[in-house]
Amino acid sequence: MYNTTEMYKRQVSVYTERVPNPNSMKFVMNFMLAKDETLLRDYPDVSTTADSPLAEALFGFDYVKRVFITKNFVTITKDEATDWDDILKELKVYIKEYIEDGGLVFEGQDDEDEPIIGAGADNDTATVRQIKEILEEYIRPAVEGDGGAIMFHSFDEQTGKVKVLLQGSCSGCPSSTVTLKAGIENMLTRMVPGVTEVIAEGV
């Protein structure tokens, strides 16, 4: 269990960054939110928040429709009807006070940590290792900068199709499909022999 008891003894700073998805916003903290810096969690609804009291609490706001937490930021996706100008200050103050008061970000995370994209499995083929390396080096930082995450899912050697999982602000973002095809697919098909197409879940 990861407790923020030590964190709230110092000043917590929260600032926001806009991302390509107009319904999502990054809330960036001045410290890491998990002991494991590779940890990421995507919560599409409150029923999935068993391991994150912070995510569960954020769903207490009716306009919050998705919560993504990784490293030092939280990406919140709101509903279409609500304007950021009406809720931004409320959310910033809530997150800041929640953490300063010692609220938990995660609990019981140790057994369920997600692997980072670049983590290779012993049985990975040379092609899969190359795909993961490209995703980790060239694509993940850009996606993360936009408040989301990309995870390698699978590669079909027969068809050449790479399957990835897009999370956070990438879910439901109007520009995600364009980014996938114009950016990620172009790069992988150009740099990795045998890759013919990239498809994604979460878009």
N, C-alpha and C positions, 0 to 999 in steps of 0.2 A: 504494500500500500504506500502510495506517495503522498505524503502530507506536506502542506505548504507552511507549516508552523514557523520554520526558520525564515521563510521568505517575507512574511508579513511584518517582520521586525525592521525591514528596510523600506524605503519609499518605493512604491510600485508605480511604474510609468506605463501608460497605455496610449498608443497613438494609432491612427487609422490610415489605411491605404486603400484606394479604389482599385478594383480589378476589372478585367474585361466584362465579366458578368454584371450587368447593372443592378441585379438584385442581391449581389453578394458584396461583402466588405471584410477586409482583413483588420483585425484588432491585434496589434503587435505589442508584446511585453518586453521589458528590459531584462529578461532572464529566461532560462529554459523551463518549459512547463512539465518536462518529464526527465527522470534520471537518464533514460535511454533517449539520446537525441535523434535516433532513427524512428522512434515511435510515431505512428500516425493513426488517427481514428476518424472515421466518417460516420456521422449519425444522421440518417435520413428522417428519423422521427423519434419521439420520446421513448418508444418501446425498445429502442436499441441502446439506451444510455446506461445500462446496468453498471458499467465499469467507470462511468464518469459523472460524478455529482454535479460538476460544473455544466456539462452539456444538458443534463436533466433540468437544472435550474434555469438555463437559458430558454428552454422550451416552455417555461412558464409564461413567457411573453407570447401572446397570441399570434403576433406577426412573424415569429421565428419559425422557419420551415425546414432548416437544415443547419447542422453545426459540424464543423471540421476542425480538429485540433492536432497540431503537430509542432515540434520544436518550440519556437517562442511566439507563436501566433494562433489565434482562433479566427476562422472564417465563418461568418454568419450569413445565411441566405434568408432573406425576408420574403414576404408575400408581395404580389404585384401591386396591391392596392395601397401599400404603405410607402410613404416618402422617407428617404434617409434623413432629410433635414428635421423630421419630426421625432426621430428615435435615436439618432446617433449619440447625442449627449447622454441620454438615459442608459444606453448600453455600455458606453465607456465608463460611466460612474459605477454602474452595477458590477462590471467585471473587476474594476480596480478595488472596490470595497470588498467584494467577495474574497479576493485573494489576500488583501490586507488583513481581513478578519480570520484568516487561516482556513478558508474553505478548501476542500479537496478538488484537485483537477482530475486525477485518476485514482482508482483503487483496484487492487487485484490485477494489475497489468502484467505482472512478470511472466505468467504462463501463456499470455496471448499476444505478446509483442509481434507486430508485423515485421517481416524482413524488409530491408531496403531493396530497391530495384537491383542494385549492383551485386547483391549477395548471390554468389554462384552456388549451385547444388553440385554434388559430386558427379551426378549422372547427366549434367548438362552437356549437350553437344557443342561443338566448336561454334556453330551458327548461333545457338541460343546464348552462349557466353558473349559473343560479339554484339548481339542485339541488346543484351542487358548493359554492357559497357557503354554503348552509344546512348541508351536511355539515361543512364546515370550521369554521364559526363556532359552531354549536350542538351538533353531535353528536360530532365528533372528540375534543374535550377530555374529554368524559365517558367515552367508550370507552377513551381512552388512560389515564385515571385508574383504570380497571378492569383495566389490564394488557394491553390489546389495541389493535387498530387497525381502522379502517374505510376502505375504498377504493372510490371510484366505479368501476363497471365499464362500465355501458351504460344507455341509455334507449331504449325502443321507442316511437317516436312514435305508432304505430298502436294499440298496446294500453295504453299509459300505464304500462307496467311498468318500474320502476327496478331494476337489478341491482347489488348491492354485494358486496364481498369482506370478510368478517370474519376477522381473524387474531389470533394470540396466544392469550390466555386465553379469547377469545370462541369459539374452536374447541372444540366439545364441551361448552360450558357449558350446563347445564340451563336457565338463564334467558335465553339468547341469543334464542330464538324469541319469548319474551314481550317482551323489549326491542325486538326488530325490529318486531313488529306494534303493540305498545301505544305505543312511543315514536317510533321512526324513521318508520314508515309513517304514523302519525297526523299527525306534523309535516309530512311532505312532501306528503301528500294535502291538507292544510289550507292550506299556504302556496304550493304550486306548482300552478297550473291545468293539468290534463291528466294529472297523476300519479294512477294508480288503485291501484297495488300496489307493494310493495317486497319483493324476494326476495333471498336471500343464499346465497353459497357459503361453506364453511368452518364451518357451524354443525353 
